[in-house]
């Protein structure tokens, strides 16, 4: 994997091999970021279920002002940390904890996001549970978006407080962009 555009374009991003993970491939990432480019400049980003940090790093490269990374897996956490250090990124925060604790931490510290990436392990209901907590804790800014990725439309569950603004299907991946109503 590599950074596809912006100030870190061409820099390599390390991946890892952990069961249940699959990185967002470069061609999908390019299409995804084309869909959200108008939201990126000066945004505060949350890359929940970060994996390698691929999506948060790309957002920073394209002009986000700060990125928060969360992954519960220690190997993923170490990979994110190495990727960020290798690139020389300074405007970030990483948490090695589960998504529920991370979202509560952001609520307690009054941190709000313009873009939230949700790319959890596919066989979970973490998208639905994450959106419930994001909504409950009011973590998304008024004009913010949620970018959810899954292999199954039935896993992208959200309340009537949100509407789909863009949706795209790739072979085994579906990307849905949500905005508050």
C-alpha positions in Angstrom: 0.0 0.0 0.0 1.0 3.6 -0.5 -0.3 7.1 0.0 -2.1 8.0 -3.2 -2.2 11.8 -3.2 -1.3 14.9 -1.3 1.8 15.9 0.5 2.8 12.3 1.4 2.0 10.9 -2.1 4.0 7.8 -2.9 5.1 7.0 0.7 4.7 3.3 1.6 2.3 2.2 4.2 3.1 -1.1 6.0 0.3 -3.6 6.3 0.2 -6.7 8.4 -1.4 -10.1 8.4 -4.1 -10.5 11.1 -7.1 -12.8 10.7 -10.3 -10.8 9.9 -8.4 -7.8 8.5 -8.2 -6.6 4.9 -6.8 -3.2 4.0 -8.6 -0.7 1.7 -6.8 -1.2 -1.6 -5.3 1.7 -3.4 -7.9 1.8 -6.2 -10.8 1.7 -3.8 -9.1 4.3 -1.6 -8.6 6.6 -4.5 -12.3 6.4 -5.4 -13.4 6.8 -1.8 -11.3 9.9 -1.3 -12.6 11.4 -4.6 -16.1 11.0 -3.1 -15.2 12.9 0.1 -12.6 15.4 -1.1 -14.8 18.4 -0.3 -14.9 17.4 3.4 -11.1 16.9 3.9 -9.5 20.3 4.0 -8.8 21.3 7.7 -10.9 18.4 9.0 -10.5 16.5 12.2 -10.6 12.8 11.3 -11.3 9.6 13.3 -9.9 6.4 11.8 -11.8 3.9 14.1 -10.7 0.3 13.6 -7.5 1.8 11.9 -5.6 -1.4 11.0 -2.5 0.1 9.3 -3.8 3.7 9.6 -4.2 3.8 5.8 -7.3 6.0 5.7 -6.3 8.4 8.4 -2.9 8.9 6.9 -4.4 9.5 3.5 -6.7 12.1 4.9 -3.8 13.9 6.6 -1.9 13.8 3.3 -4.8 15.4 1.5 -5.2 18.3 4.1 -6.9 17.1 7.2 -5.5 19.1 10.2 -5.5 16.3 12.7 -6.2 12.5 12.8 -7.1 10.2 15.7 -6.4 6.5 15.2 -7.9 3.6 17.2 -7.2 -0.1 17.1 -7.6 -2.7 19.8 -5.0 -5.0 18.3 -1.5 -4.4 19.6 0.1 -5.5 16.3 -2.1 -3.1 14.4 -1.3 -0.3 16.9 2.4 -0.9 16.4 2.0 -0.8 12.6 0.1 2.5 12.7 2.8 4.0 15.0 5.6 2.8 12.7 3.8 4.1 9.5 3.2 7.5 11.1 6.8 7.8 12.4 8.3 6.6 9.0 6.3 9.3 7.2 7.0 12.0 9.8 3.5 12.9 10.7 3.1 15.0 13.9 -0.6 15.9 14.0 -2.1 12.7 15.3 -3.2 10.7 18.4 -3.3 6.9 18.6 -5.3 4.8 21.1 -4.7 1.1 21.6 -8.2 0.2 23.0 -11.6 -1.0 21.9 -13.9 1.3 20.0 -16.4 1.7 22.8 -13.7 3.0 25.3 -12.2 5.2 22.6 -15.6 6.8 21.8 -16.2 7.4 25.4 -12.8 9.0 25.8 -13.5 11.4 22.9 -16.8 12.3 24.6 -15.2 12.9 27.9 -12.5 15.1 26.3 -15.1 17.0 24.1 -13.5 15.9 20.8 -15.6 16.2 17.7 -14.9 14.9 14.2 -15.6 16.1 10.7 -14.9 12.7 9.2 -15.2 9.3 10.9 -14.0 6.2 9.0 -15.6 2.9 10.1 -14.0 -0.1 8.6 -14.4 -2.8 11.3 -14.0 -6.6 10.8 -16.7 -7.6 8.4 -18.4 -10.3 10.4 -19.3 -7.9 13.2 -22.1 -5.4 14.0 -19.5 -2.7 15.0 -20.7 -0.2 12.4 -24.2 -0.1 13.9 -22.8 -0.1 17.5 -20.3 2.7 16.6 -22.9 4.9 15.0 -25.2 4.5 18.0 -22.4 5.7 20.3 -21.2 8.5 17.9 -24.8 9.7 17.9 -25.3 9.3 21.7 -22.0 11.1 22.5 -22.5 13.7 19.7 -19.1 13.2 18.3 -19.8 14.1 14.7 -19.7 17.8 13.8 -22.8 19.4 12.3 -21.6 19.1 8.7 -19.5 15.9 9.4 -19.7 12.6 7.6 -19.3 8.9 8.4 -17.6 6.7 5.9 -18.6 3.1 6.5 -17.1 0.1 4.7 -18.4 -3.5 4.7 -18.8 -6.5 2.6 -22.6 -6.6 3.3 -25.2 -3.8 3.1 -27.0 -5.5 6.0 -24.0 -4.6 8.2 -24.3 -0.9 7.5 -27.1 -0.1 9.9 -27.8 3.5 11.1 -30.7 5.5 12.6 -33.0 7.9 10.8 -30.7 10.7 12.1 -28.5 9.9 9.1 -29.0 9.7 5.3 -26.8 8.2 2.6 -25.2 10.9 0.5 -23.0 8.5 -1.6 -22.7 4.8 -2.0 -20.4 2.7 -4.1 -20.0 -1.1 -4.5 -16.6 -2.6 -5.3 -16.3 -6.3 -5.9 -16.5 -7.5 -2.3 -16.6 -4.1 -0.6 -19.4 -1.5 -0.2 -18.6 2.1 0.8 -21.5 4.2 2.2 -21.1 7.8 3.2 -23.6 9.1 5.8 -24.5 12.6 6.8 -26.7 13.8 9.7 -30.2 14.8 8.7 
